[in-house]
């Protein structure tokens, strides 16, 4: 049997739907967190989230 290995391509910029799926959360929550993080880029009607900025923001919620 042949094994299929899924490669993960690390994207820097994603749309809301893709980001919410990547982080296993609802789209509304992802949108709110991205906005709070200042990670949103708007080009006309296209909205992208910068995952580098978003990841740094999420790290601020780490519980020690």
Contact map, one row per residue, 1 for C-alpha under 8 A:
1110000000000000000000000000000000000000000000000000000000000000
1111000000000000000000000000000000000000000000000000000000000000
1111100000000000000000000000000000000000000000000000000000000000
0111110000000000000000000000000000000000000000000000000000000000
0011111000000000000000000000000000000000000000000000000000000000
0001111100000000000000000000000000000000000000000000000000000000
0000111110000000000000000000000000000000000000000000000000000000
0000011111000000000000000000000000000000000000000000000000000000
0000001111100000000000000000000000000000000000000000000000000000
0000000111110000000000000000000000000000000000000000000000000000
0000000011111100000000000000000000000000000000000010000000000000
0000000001111100000000000000000000000000000000000111000000000000
0000000000111110000000000000000000000000000000011110000000000000
0000000000111111011000000000000000000000000000011110000000000000
0000000000001111111000000000000000000000000000111000000000000000
0000000000000111111100000010011000000000000000111000000000000000
0000000000000011111110000010000000000000000000000000000000000000
0000000000000111111111000000000000000000000000000000000000000000
0000000000000111111111100000010000000000000000001000000000000000
0000000000000001111111111110010000000000000000000000000000000000
0000000000000000111111111100000000000000000000000000000000000000
0000000000000000011111110000000000000000000000000000000000000000
0000000000000000001111111000000000000000000000000000000000000000
0000000000000000000111111100000000000000000000000000000000000000
0000000000000000000110111110110000000000000000000000000000000000
0000000000000000000110011111110000000000000000000000000000000000
0000000000000001100100001111111000000000000000000000000000000000
0000000000000000000000000111111100000000000000000000000000000000
0000000000000000000000001111111110000000000000000000000000000000
0000000000000001001100001111111111000000000000000000000000000000
0000000000000001000000000011111111100000000000000000000000000000
0000000000000000000000000001111111110000000000000000000000000000
0000000000000000000000000000111111111000000000000000010000000000
0000000000000000000000000000011111111111000000001000010000000000
0000000000000000000000000000001111111111000000000000000000000000
0000000000000000000000000000000111111110000000000000000000000000
0000000000000000000000000000000011111110000000000000110010000000
0000000000000000000000000000000001111111000000000000110000000000
0000000000000000000000000000000001111111100000001110110000000000
0000000000000000000000000000000001100111110000111100000000000000
0000000000000000000000000000000000000011111000111100000000000000
0000000000000000000000000000000000000001111111110000000000000000
0000000000000000000000000000000000000000111111100000000000000000
0000000000000000000000000000000000000000011111000000000000000000
0000000000000000000000000000000000000000011111100000000000000000
0000000000000000000000000000000000000000011111110000000000000000
0000000000000011000000000000000000000001111011111000000000000000
0000000000001111000000000000000000000001110001111100000000000000
0000000000001111001000000000000001000011100000111110010000000000
0000000000011100000000000000000000000011100000011111110000000000
0000000000111100000000000000000000000010000000001111111000000000
0000000000010000000000000000000000000000000000000111111100000000
0000000000000000000000000000000000001110000000000111111110000000
0000000000000000000000000000000011001110000000001111111111000000
0000000000000000000000000000000000000000000000000011111111100000
0000000000000000000000000000000000000000000000000001111111110000
0000000000000000000000000000000000001000000000000000111111111000
0000000000000000000000000000000000000000000000000000011111111100
0000000000000000000000000000000000000000000000000000001111111100
0000000000000000000000000000000000000000000000000000000111111100
0000000000000000000000000000000000000000000000000000000011111110
0000000000000000000000000000000000000000000000000000000001111111
0000000000000000000000000000000000000000000000000000000000001111
0000000000000000000000000000000000000000000000000000000000000111
